[in-house]
Amino acid sequence: MKRHPVYVIAGYVAATVSLSLAAIGVSQAEVFLDAYTKAQPVIDKAVNAYGGPEKIGSIETFHIHETTKIRQRYQSRKLGPPFDIVEGSTDIAFDRANGHFRASFGGPFPTMQIRHGDESQQIDLTRMVSTPAAAPIDQNTHFINRIVPALLANKLYQRAQNVTWAGQSRINDRLNDVLSIAWDTGQMYMVHVDSETGLIRRYDILANDFVVGDTIAESYFDEYETIDGIPTPMHRWQRMAGQQTYDAYVQEISYNGDVSSQFEIPEGVIAVDAAPPPASELRELTAGVWIGNGAYQNLYVDMGDYLLSVDAGGGTAVIKGDLAQLESLADGKPLRYSVITHHHSDHTAGVDALAAAGTTFITTADSREYLTGIIASRSTAGANATTVEPVTPKFETVKDRDVVESATRRVEIYRVPNAHAEDYFIVYLPAEKILFGADVFNFPPNGPAAPANENFQTFWDNFSKLGLDVETVANAHGRLGTADELRTRAGKRLASR
Ligand SMILES: [Zn+2]
């Protein structure tokens, strides 16, 4: 049986409430009506706080520029807090009448999304390439309404029939009425409206945290100023599972200004075809060595009597799919060992499926604790309700290097700390001259590779000391590469110093 703690608690509370209400003669239907009726004046208060329905309904264009601080909860160099802080920026503009939208994210990997009508482009500003987005970017339901409280108030107003009063909260000693709203997407939001001023102080959504499982993601609006007649927070921040993860500080903001110049693709960006959609078939690199084919490519090695795997990218379903294919590809040989290149969420998302297959993880003592936590959280997580039965994972701890050897195959495992992750491993097959790693030396499936960055440089400095004779470079993302391509990238780095 799967456990759903959130629902169990909610059910328990509901049962308790209905029992006590039954005792005083109030039916369930009246509880609902009461919660709905109580919500309506709170919505009115919020709408009026932002200038009234006409004012907030007439925001046609918008532009915001914020500086941001992201605490990398799932992608830090180290396993636990304090997480690495990445400074960047967010710059968003929209023009509702013309169907234009742009969101730019600055930082170490700057990107941009632009929508003109039904056409959307995803732009990588490091590689300076643009690819058509799979679906038009939805400016309304997902994004803007969540960062501009005046638009969130407008959403409450438009969807008033989907809003109920859920209770009261205190934020910094101020009392709030909490409204529950069913969003267009079906997701439930809890919006905290200041009981006195009507300003929105916070909203919460249920989240499936990668490390702890089911939890609440909280978003706060702070330091209100009046901009173009609309109360506007100058500081937004977020918490996940009780830990602060994000801050945004407004540098520039305007409602209904001229945004006509905001939607151009930057000069020098070249259009390339979208990467092929992820396929699920494993590819054979050489006899008895397979790699996934898609956004998250895991490696599998036939050791003769058993299999060794590297990485758990793509989630539980991908790993289960890989293992199902190996049933026939590798004649039902059992999975005995699994190496994880590093702890980042996109490389560990399927560790529960590996554990359920009975593998022994080869990793550091610190990563052992981290992976154990993830595997435990998977089994409680609502979004992963169709996953595997929880098992206690097995481990073999390693410090800097290890070898798994059978009569037919030798696999060498090296820790190569770098700026991307400290507990970072590569896997090397000396007979086949295959190197497998993740993230630091990607070869994108389409268009030019990114220039050498700090992640690559710090990796290369440690990797080149190992003196491994490599021919094929396989990666958890992107196409296969060669050792020459790695050397070229390292050479470019040296030349640019
Ligand atoms: Zn990573």
Residues whose N, C-alpha, C, O or C-beta is under 5 A from the ligand:
A	BS01	ZN	H344 D439
